Amino acid sequence: MQRLEYAHWDPETFHANAAADIRALLIRCGFPPNDAPLERPGVDSP
């Protein structure tokens, strides 16, 4: 079994990649991106 090389693990890169993956998943599920308005014309607002 191969040992994990912890010296090459970069937490900042990991968290940035995880945040990007989660954001892409939320957008795919229908949540608006962070820079989009929360209300959708004709759906959430009269």
PyMOL Python script that loads the backbone (N, CA, C, O; Angstrom):
from pymol import cmd

cmd.read_pdbstr("""\
ATOM      1  N   MET A   1       0.848  -1.190   0.000  1.00  0.00           N
ATOM      2  CA  MET A   1       0.000   0.000   0.000  1.00  0.00           C
ATOM      3  C   MET A   1       0.890   1.249   0.000  1.00  0.00           C
ATOM      4  O   MET A   1       1.896   1.324   0.705  1.00  0.00           O
ATOM      5  N   GLN A   2       0.482   2.211  -0.809  1.00  0.00           N
ATOM      6  CA  GLN A   2       1.288   3.420  -0.953  1.00  0.00           C
ATOM      7  C   GLN A   2       1.019   4.389   0.189  1.00  0.00           C
ATOM      8  O   GLN A   2      -0.130   4.620   0.565  1.00  0.00           O
ATOM      9  N   ARG A   3       2.084   4.948   0.732  1.00  0.00           N
ATOM     10  CA  ARG A   3       1.932   5.918   1.824  1.00  0.00           C
ATOM     11  C   ARG A   3       1.596   7.284   1.261  1.00  0.00           C
ATOM     12  O   ARG A   3       2.074   7.659   0.190  1.00  0.00           O
ATOM     13  N   LEU A   4       0.775   8.023   1.983  1.00  0.00           N
ATOM     14  CA  LEU A   4       0.456   9.392   1.574  1.00  0.00           C
ATOM     15  C   LEU A   4       1.636  10.300   1.879  1.00  0.00           C
ATOM     16  O   LEU A   4       2.263  10.198   2.934  1.00  0.00           O
ATOM     17  N   GLU A   5       1.923  11.181   0.948  1.00  0.00           N
ATOM     18  CA  GLU A   5       3.011  12.143   1.151  1.00  0.00           C
ATOM     19  C   GLU A   5       2.411  13.434   1.694  1.00  0.00           C
ATOM     20  O   GLU A   5       1.966  14.289   0.928  1.00  0.00           O
ATOM     21  N   TYR A   6       2.400  13.572   3.000  1.00  0.00           N
ATOM     22  CA  TYR A   6       1.783  14.744   3.618  1.00  0.00           C
ATOM     23  C   TYR A   6       2.575  16.017   3.317  1.00  0.00           C
ATOM     24  O   TYR A   6       2.021  17.115   3.357  1.00  0.00           O
ATOM     25  N   ALA A   7       3.866  15.875   3.017  1.00  0.00           N
ATOM     26  CA  ALA A   7       4.678  17.067   2.765  1.00  0.00           C
ATOM     27  C   ALA A   7       4.205  17.796   1.513  1.00  0.00           C
ATOM     28  O   ALA A   7       4.406  19.004   1.391  1.00  0.00           O
ATOM     29  N   HIS A   8       3.578  17.077   0.579  1.00  0.00           N
ATOM     30  CA  HIS A   8       3.152  17.696  -0.674  1.00  0.00           C
ATOM     31  C   HIS A   8       1.687  18.138  -0.634  1.00  0.00           C
ATOM     32  O   HIS A   8       1.157  18.636  -1.628  1.00  0.00           O
ATOM     33  N   TRP A   9       1.045  17.955   0.505  1.00  0.00           N
ATOM     34  CA  TRP A   9      -0.366  18.312   0.615  1.00  0.00           C
ATOM     35  C   TRP A   9      -0.463  19.776   0.988  1.00  0.00           C
ATOM     36  O   TRP A   9       0.052  20.187   2.027  1.00  0.00           O
ATOM     37  N   ASP A  10      -1.119  20.569   0.150  1.00  0.00           N
ATOM     38  CA  ASP A  10      -1.223  22.009   0.373  1.00  0.00           C
ATOM     39  C   ASP A  10      -2.654  22.343   0.792  1.00  0.00           C
ATOM     40  O   ASP A  10      -3.558  22.303  -0.041  1.00  0.00           O
ATOM     41  N   PRO A  11      -2.878  22.673   2.071  1.00  0.00           N
ATOM     42  CA  PRO A  11      -4.242  22.915   2.527  1.00  0.00           C
ATOM     43  C   PRO A  11      -4.920  24.064   1.791  1.00  0.00           C
ATOM     44  O   PRO A  11      -6.120  23.997   1.526  1.00  0.00           O
ATOM     45  N   GLU A  12      -4.172  25.124   1.454  1.00  0.00           N
ATOM     46  CA  GLU A  12      -4.805  26.259   0.773  1.00  0.00           C
ATOM     47  C   GLU A  12      -5.309  25.851  -0.602  1.00  0.00           C
ATOM     48  O   GLU A  12      -6.416  26.217  -0.998  1.00  0.00           O
ATOM     49  N   THR A  13      -4.496  25.090  -1.332  1.00  0.00           N
ATOM     50  CA  THR A  13      -4.927  24.626  -2.650  1.00  0.00           C
ATOM     51  C   THR A  13      -6.109  23.679  -2.511  1.00  0.00           C
ATOM     52  O   THR A  13      -7.059  23.745  -3.290  1.00  0.00           O
ATOM     53  N   PHE A  14      -6.049  22.789  -1.508  1.00  0.00           N
ATOM     54  CA  PHE A  14      -7.137  21.843  -1.300  1.00  0.00           C
ATOM     55  C   PHE A  14      -8.444  22.584  -1.030  1.00  0.00           C
ATOM     56  O   PHE A  14      -9.474  22.265  -1.624  1.00  0.00           O
ATOM     57  N   HIS A  15      -8.403  23.575  -0.131  1.00  0.00           N
ATOM     58  CA  HIS A  15      -9.631  24.287   0.215  1.00  0.00           C
ATOM     59  C   HIS A  15     -10.153  25.095  -0.968  1.00  0.00           C
ATOM     60  O   HIS A  15     -11.363  25.184  -1.174  1.00  0.00           O
ATOM     61  N   ALA A  16      -9.242  25.686  -1.750  1.00  0.00           N
ATOM     62  CA  ALA A  16      -9.682  26.443  -2.924  1.00  0.00           C
ATOM     63  C   ALA A  16     -10.351  25.521  -3.929  1.00  0.00           C
ATOM     64  O   ALA A  16     -11.389  25.866  -4.495  1.00  0.00           O
ATOM     65  N   ASN A  17      -9.767  24.350  -4.154  1.00  0.00           N
ATOM     66  CA  ASN A  17     -10.362  23.400  -5.095  1.00  0.00           C
ATOM     67  C   ASN A  17     -11.698  22.887  -4.575  1.00  0.00           C
ATOM     68  O   ASN A  17     -12.654  22.759  -5.340  1.00  0.00           O
ATOM     69  N   ALA A  18     -11.770  22.595  -3.287  1.00  0.00           N
ATOM     70  CA  ALA A  18     -13.024  22.112  -2.706  1.00  0.00           C
ATOM     71  C   ALA A  18     -14.104  23.175  -2.812  1.00  0.00           C
ATOM     72  O   ALA A  18     -15.250  22.862  -3.135  1.00  0.00           O
ATOM     73  N   ALA A  19     -13.755  24.428  -2.545  1.00  0.00           N
ATOM     74  CA  ALA A  19     -14.739  25.498  -2.637  1.00  0.00           C
ATOM     75  C   ALA A  19     -15.239  25.647  -4.071  1.00  0.00           C
ATOM     76  O   ALA A  19     -16.431  25.851  -4.297  1.00  0.00           O
ATOM     77  N   ALA A  20     -14.333  25.546  -5.032  1.00  0.00           N
ATOM     78  CA  ALA A  20     -14.739  25.660  -6.435  1.00  0.00           C
ATOM     79  C   ALA A  20     -15.644  24.496  -6.825  1.00  0.00           C
ATOM     80  O   ALA A  20     -16.630  24.690  -7.536  1.00  0.00           O
ATOM     81  N   ASP A  21     -15.315  23.282  -6.362  1.00  0.00           N
ATOM     82  CA  ASP A  21     -16.146  22.124  -6.679  1.00  0.00           C
ATOM     83  C   ASP A  21     -17.533  22.267  -6.071  1.00  0.00           C
ATOM     84  O   ASP A  21     -18.531  21.981  -6.731  1.00  0.00           O
ATOM     85  N   ILE A  22     -17.605  22.708  -4.815  1.00  0.00           N
ATOM     86  CA  ILE A  22     -18.901  22.862  -4.153  1.00  0.00           C
ATOM     87  C   ILE A  22     -19.717  23.942  -4.852  1.00  0.00           C
ATOM     88  O   ILE A  22     -20.922  23.782  -5.044  1.00  0.00           O
ATOM     89  N   ARG A  23     -19.060  25.055  -5.237  1.00  0.00           N
ATOM     90  CA  ARG A  23     -19.779  26.136  -5.909  1.00  0.00           C
ATOM     91  C   ARG A  23     -20.330  25.646  -7.246  1.00  0.00           C
ATOM     92  O   ARG A  23     -21.467  25.958  -7.601  1.00  0.00           O
ATOM     93  N   ALA A  24     -19.526  24.877  -7.990  1.00  0.00           N
ATOM     94  CA  ALA A  24     -19.993  24.355  -9.273  1.00  0.00           C
ATOM     95  C   ALA A  24     -21.159  23.389  -9.070  1.00  0.00           C
ATOM     96  O   ALA A  24     -22.108  23.378  -9.855  1.00  0.00           O
ATOM     97  N   LEU A  25     -21.085  22.581  -8.017  1.00  0.00           N
ATOM     98  CA  LEU A  25     -22.161  21.632  -7.742  1.00  0.00           C
ATOM     99  C   LEU A  25     -23.448  22.367  -7.376  1.00  0.00           C
ATOM    100  O   LEU A  25     -24.526  21.991  -7.837  1.00  0.00           O
ATOM    101  N   LEU A  26     -23.347  23.415  -6.549  1.00  0.00           N
ATOM    102  CA  LEU A  26     -24.541  24.174  -6.176  1.00  0.00           C
ATOM    103  C   LEU A  26     -25.157  24.850  -7.396  1.00  0.00           C
ATOM    104  O   LEU A  26     -26.379  24.872  -7.544  1.00  0.00           O
ATOM    105  N   ILE A  27     -24.317  25.400  -8.269  1.00  0.00           N
ATOM    106  CA  ILE A  27     -24.844  26.047  -9.472  1.00  0.00           C
ATOM    107  C   ILE A  27     -25.537  25.001 -10.342  1.00  0.00           C
ATOM    108  O   ILE A  27     -26.595  25.274 -10.910  1.00  0.00           O
ATOM    109  N   ARG A  28     -24.951  23.808 -10.452  1.00  0.00           N
ATOM    110  CA  ARG A  28     -25.565  22.752 -11.269  1.00  0.00           C
ATOM    111  C   ARG A  28     -26.898  22.330 -10.669  1.00  0.00           C
ATOM    112  O   ARG A  28     -27.803  21.926 -11.399  1.00  0.00           O
ATOM    113  N   CYS A  29     -27.030  22.419  -9.340  1.00  0.00           N
ATOM    114  CA  CYS A  29     -28.283  22.029  -8.686  1.00  0.00           C
ATOM    115  C   CYS A  29     -29.327  23.138  -8.736  1.00  0.00           C
ATOM    116  O   CYS A  29     -30.458  22.939  -8.294  1.00  0.00           O
ATOM    117  N   GLY A  30     -28.964  24.299  -9.268  1.00  0.00           N
ATOM    118  CA  GLY A  30     -29.947  25.358  -9.429  1.00  0.00           C
ATOM    119  C   GLY A  30     -29.755  26.565  -8.532  1.00  0.00           C
ATOM    120  O   GLY A  30     -30.488  27.546  -8.657  1.00  0.00           O
ATOM    121  N   PHE A  31     -28.778  26.515  -7.623  1.00  0.00           N
ATOM    122  CA  PHE A  31     -28.516  27.686  -6.795  1.00  0.00           C
ATOM    123  C   PHE A  31     -27.801  28.731  -7.635  1.00  0.00           C
ATOM    124  O   PHE A  31     -26.986  28.384  -8.490  1.00  0.00           O
ATOM    125  N   PRO A  32     -28.096  30.022  -7.400  1.00  0.00           N
ATOM    126  CA  PRO A  32     -27.438  31.060  -8.194  1.00  0.00           C
ATOM    127  C   PRO A  32     -25.978  31.207  -7.789  1.00  0.00           C
ATOM    128  O   PRO A  32     -25.635  30.966  -6.632  1.00  0.00           O
ATOM    129  N   PRO A  33     -25.116  31.595  -8.715  1.00  0.00           N
ATOM    130  CA  PRO A  33     -23.731  31.882  -8.346  1.00  0.00           C
ATOM    131  C   PRO A  33     -23.667  33.061  -7.376  1.00  0.00           C
ATOM    132  O   PRO A  33     -24.637  33.804  -7.230  1.00  0.00           O
ATOM    133  N   ASN A  34     -22.529  33.224  -6.720  1.00  0.00           N
ATOM    134  CA  ASN A  34     -22.401  34.265  -5.693  1.00  0.00           C
ATOM    135  C   ASN A  34     -22.614  35.657  -6.252  1.00  0.00           C
ATOM    136  O   ASN A  34     -23.075  36.542  -5.532  1.00  0.00           O
ATOM    137  N   ASP A  35     -22.287  35.874  -7.522  1.00  0.00           N
ATOM    138  CA  ASP A  35     -22.385  37.218  -8.069  1.00  0.00           C
ATOM    139  C   ASP A  35     -23.731  37.466  -8.741  1.00  0.00           C
ATOM    140  O   ASP A  35     -23.936  38.521  -9.340  1.00  0.00           O
ATOM    141  N   ALA A  36     -24.651  36.508  -8.647  1.00  0.00           N
ATOM    142  CA  ALA A  36     -25.965  36.672  -9.261  1.00  0.00           C
ATOM    143  C   ALA A  36     -26.959  37.138  -8.201  1.00  0.00           C
ATOM    144  O   ALA A  36     -26.786  36.831  -7.021  1.00  0.00           O
ATOM    145  N   PRO A  37     -27.986  37.867  -8.595  1.00  0.00           N
ATOM    146  CA  PRO A  37     -29.017  38.249  -7.637  1.00  0.00           C
ATOM    147  C   PRO A  37     -29.762  37.014  -7.139  1.00  0.00           C
ATOM    148  O   PRO A  37     -29.922  36.040  -7.874  1.00  0.00           O
ATOM    149  N   LEU A  38     -30.214  37.058  -5.894  1.00  0.00           N
ATOM    150  CA  LEU A  38     -30.867  35.892  -5.308  1.00  0.00           C
ATOM    151  C   LEU A  38     -32.258  35.668  -5.892  1.00  0.00           C
ATOM    152  O   LEU A  38     -32.696  34.526  -6.032  1.00  0.00           O
ATOM    153  N   GLU A  39     -32.953  36.752  -6.233  1.00  0.00           N
ATOM    154  CA  GLU A  39     -34.296  36.559  -6.764  1.00  0.00           C
ATOM    155  C   GLU A  39     -34.248  36.454  -8.282  1.00  0.00           C
ATOM    156  O   GLU A  39     -33.499  37.174  -8.942  1.00  0.00           O
ATOM    157  N   ARG A  40     -35.053  35.553  -8.824  1.00  0.00           N
ATOM    158  CA  ARG A  40     -35.122  35.362 -10.271  1.00  0.00           C
ATOM    159  C   ARG A  40     -36.363  36.092 -10.780  1.00  0.00           C
ATOM    160  O   ARG A  40     -37.453  35.887 -10.245  1.00  0.00           O
ATOM    161  N   PRO A  41     -36.222  36.931 -11.791  1.00  0.00           N
ATOM    162  CA  PRO A  41     -37.368  37.691 -12.282  1.00  0.00           C
ATOM    163  C   PRO A  41     -38.498  36.770 -12.720  1.00  0.00           C
ATOM    164  O   PRO A  41     -38.278  35.829 -13.482  1.00  0.00           O
ATOM    165  N   GLY A  42     -39.710  37.041 -12.237  1.00  0.00           N
ATOM    166  CA  GLY A  42     -40.862  36.257 -12.627  1.00  0.00           C
ATOM    167  C   GLY A  42     -41.054  34.989 -11.819  1.00  0.00           C
ATOM    168  O   GLY A  42     -42.098  34.345 -11.918  1.00  0.00           O
ATOM    169  N   VAL A  43     -40.055  34.618 -11.016  1.00  0.00           N
ATOM    170  CA  VAL A  43     -40.178  33.397 -10.224  1.00  0.00           C
ATOM    171  C   VAL A  43     -40.292  33.744  -8.748  1.00  0.00           C
ATOM    172  O   VAL A  43     -41.271  33.386  -8.094  1.00  0.00           O
ATOM    173  N   ASP A  44     -39.284  34.447  -8.221  1.00  0.00           N
ATOM    174  CA  ASP A  44     -39.283  34.806  -6.811  1.00  0.00           C
ATOM    175  C   ASP A  44     -39.925  36.160  -6.553  1.00  0.00           C
ATOM    176  O   ASP A  44     -40.415  36.417  -5.453  1.00  0.00           O
ATOM    177  N   SER A  45     -39.927  37.036  -7.572  1.00  0.00           N
ATOM    178  CA  SER A  45     -40.501  38.367  -7.383  1.00  0.00           C
ATOM    179  C   SER A  45     -41.698  38.533  -8.319  1.00  0.00           C
ATOM    180  O   SER A  45     -41.683  38.020  -9.438  1.00  0.00           O
ATOM    181  N   PRO A  46     -42.711  39.230  -7.878  1.00  0.00           N
ATOM    182  CA  PRO A  46     -43.903  39.397  -8.723  1.00  0.00           C
ATOM    183  C   PRO A  46     -43.635  40.313  -9.920  1.00  0.00           C
ATOM    184  O   PRO A  46     -44.534  40.556 -10.726  1.00  0.00           O
TER     185      PRO A  46
END
""", "prot")
cmd.dss("prot")
cmd.show_as("cartoon", "prot")
cmd.util.cbc("prot")
cmd.orient("prot")
